Amino acid sequence: MLLPLLYLPAVMPAQASNDPELRRLLKEAIESDAGFVDRFEAQVWLLDMSRRLEKFVRNPETRMQMLKQIHYEARRVDIEPELVLAVIEVESRFDEFAISVSGARGLMQVMPFWLEEIGISDKNLFKIRTNLRMGCTILRYYIDMEPNSLVRALARYNGSLGKTVYPNKVFSALQKNWFKQ
């Protein structure tokens, strides 16, 4: 049952306000740009992932744009795009307009207070690029914070440090839908 996960915040407000390093990284991320190594890699990955994403996103144009942005933002912060796809599946099931009861928004369920924290309240977390940029930056930060445990990094991202339910759901989605060929 994935629905309850839509109600969990990507980052808890109490953790965020005490974290100037993450605030700095998010501010830099909003202004940054990375992507595919070559055209062939892009075609193979996009075709493969587009077929997999079809059960979540029916429109082929939307799917392709979403995948390009997911790949770009994941690579920009040196995260495997497949992991980001798994996180998005668990967080929002690819609903770019998802809102949790705690107020987290978009594909990666980013808390809106982050926009105010970094002083860019003119950005919209329902815009895929903004949501992915911030979500991937936050995820990278927690991966760096927990270099020996992706389980703990994912739990931090979800605001459930010390529990394994969320990381296990991400790993399950990764293994089932987003594994590398």
For each residue, the residues with C-beta under 8 A, 3 or more apart:
1: 4
2: 5 6 90 93 169
3: 6 7
4: 1 7 8
5: 2 8 90 91 158 166 169
6: 2 3 91 92 93 98 100 109
7: 3 4 100 101 102
8: 4 5 100 102 104 109 158 159 160 166
9: 12 13 100 102 103 104 109 111 158 159
10: 91 104 108 109 110 111 135 138 157 158 159
11: 15 16 110 111 114 138 156 157 159
12: 9 15 16 159
13: 9 16 17 111 113
14: 17 18
15: 11 12 18 19 156 159
16: 11 12 13 19 22 23 111 113 114 117
17: 13 14 113 117
18: 14 15
19: 15 16 22 23
20: 23 24
21: 24 25 141
22: 16 19 25 26 137 138 141
23: 16 19 20 26 27 114 117 118
24: 20 21 27 28
25: 21 22 28 29 137 140 141
26: 22 23 29 30 114 117 118 134 137 138
27: 23 24 30 31 118 119 120
28: 24 25 31 32
29: 25 26 32 76 77 133 134 136 137
30: 26 27 118 120 123 130 133 134
31: 27 28
32: 28 29 76 133
33: 76
34: 72 75 76
35: 42 71 72 75
36: 39 41 42 45 71 75
37: 41
38: 41 42
39: 36 42 43
40: 43 44
41: 36 37 38 44 45
42: 35 36 38 39 45 46 71
43: 39 40 46 47
44: 40 41 47 48
45: 36 41 42 48 49 67 71 81
46: 42 43 49 50 64 67 68 71
47: 43 44 50 51
48: 44 45 51 52 181
49: 45 46 52 53 67 81 85 178
50: 46 47 53 54 60 63 64 67
51: 47 48 54
52: 48 49 55 177 178
53: 49 50 56 57 63 66 67 85 94
54: 50 51 57 58 60 63
55: 52
56: 53 89 93 94
57: 53 54 62 63 66 94
58: 54 63
59: 62 63
60: 50 54 63 64
61: 64 65
62: 57 59 65 66
63: 50 53 54 57 58 59 60 66 67
64: 46 50 60 61 67 68
65: 61 62 68 69 128
66: 53 57 62 63 69 70 94 96 107 128
67: 45 46 49 50 53 63 64 70 71
68: 46 64 65 71 72
69: 65 66 72 73 128 129 132
70: 66 67 73 74 81 84 85 88 132
71: 35 36 42 45 46 67 68 74 75 81
72: 34 35 68 69 75 76
73: 69 70 76 77 84 129 132 133 135 136
74: 70 71 77 79 80 81 83 84 136
75: 34 35 36 71 72 78 79 81
76: 29 32 33 34 72 73 133 136
77: 29 73 74 136 137 139 140
78: 75 140
79: 74 75 83 84 136 139 140 143
80: 74 83 84 180
81: 45 49 70 71 74 75 84 85
82: 85 86 174 178 179 180
83: 74 79 80 86 87 139 170 174 178
84: 70 73 74 79 80 81 87 88 108 132 135 136 139
85: 49 53 70 81 82 88 89 173 174 177 178
86: 82 83 89 90 170 171 173 174 177 178
87: 83 84 90 91 108 135 139 154 157 170
88: 70 84 85 91 92 94 107 108
89: 56 85 86 93 94 173 177 178
90: 2 5 86 87 166 169 170 173
91: 5 6 10 87 88 98 104 107 108 109
92: 6 88 95 96 98 106 107 108 109
93: 2 6 56 89 98
94: 53 56 57 66 88 89 107
95: 92 98 107
96: 66 92 106 107 126 128 131
97: 106 126
98: 6 91 92 93 95 104 105 106 107 109
99: 103 104 105
100: 6 7 8 9 103 104 105 109
101: 7
102: 7 8 9 111
103: 9 99 100 111 112
104: 8 9 10 91 98 99 100 109 110 111 112
105: 98 99 100 109 110 111 112 125 126 131
106: 92 96 97 98 109 110 125 126 127 128 130 131 135
107: 66 88 91 92 94 95 96 98 128 131 132 135
108: 10 84 87 88 91 92 131 132 134 135 136 138 139
109: 6 8 9 10 91 92 98 100 104 105 106 135
110: 10 11 104 105 106 114 125 131 134 135 138
111: 9 10 11 13 16 102 103 104 105 114
112: 103 104 105 115 116 125
113: 13 16 17 116 117
114: 11 16 23 26 110 111 117 118 134 138
115: 112 118 120 121 123 125
116: 112 113 119 121
117: 16 17 23 26 113 114
118: 23 26 27 30 114 115
119: 27 116
120: 27 30 115 123
121: 115 116
122:
123: 30 115 120 127 130
124: 127 130
125: 105 106 110 112 115 130 131 134
126: 96 97 105 106 131
127: 106 123 124 130 131
128: 65 66 69 96 106 107 131 132
129: 69 73 132 133
130: 30 106 123 124 125 127 133 134
131: 96 105 106 107 108 110 125 126 127 128 134 135
132: 69 70 73 84 107 108 128 129 135 136
133: 29 30 32 73 76 129 130 136 137
134: 26 29 30 108 110 114 125 130 131 137 138
135: 10 73 84 87 106 107 108 109 110 131 132 138 139
136: 29 73 74 76 77 79 84 108 132 133 139 140
137: 22 25 26 29 77 133 134 140 141
138: 10 11 22 26 108 110 114 134 135 141 142 157
139: 77 79 83 84 87 108 135 136 142 143 153 157
140: 25 77 78 79 136 137 143 144
141: 21 22 25 137 138 144 145
142: 138 139 145 146 153 154 156 157
143: 79 139 140 146 147 150 153
144: 140 141 147
145: 141 142 153 156
146: 142 143 149 150 152 153 156
147: 143 144
148:
149: 146 152 153
150: 143 146 153 154 167
151: 154 155 164 167
152: 146 149 155 156 161 167
153: 139 142 143 145 146 149 150 156 157
154: 87 142 150 151 157 158 166 167 170
155: 151 152 158 160 161 162 163 164 166 167
156: 11 15 142 145 146 152 153 159 161
157: 10 11 87 138 139 142 153 154
158: 5 8 9 10 154 155 166 167
159: 8 9 10 11 12 15 156
160: 8 155 163 165 166
161: 152 155 156
162: 155
163: 155 160 166
164: 151 155 167 168
165: 160 168 169
166: 5 8 90 154 155 158 160 163 169 170
167: 150 151 152 154 155 158 164 170 171
168: 164 165 171 172
169: 2 5 90 165 166 172 173
170: 83 86 87 90 154 166 167 173 174
171: 86 167 168 174 175
172: 168 169 175 176
173: 85 86 89 90 169 170 176 177 178
174: 82 83 85 86 170 171 177 178 179
175: 171 172 179
176: 172 173 179
177: 52 85 86 89 173 174
178: 49 52 82 83 85 86 89 173 174
179: 82 174 175 176
180: 80 82
181: 48
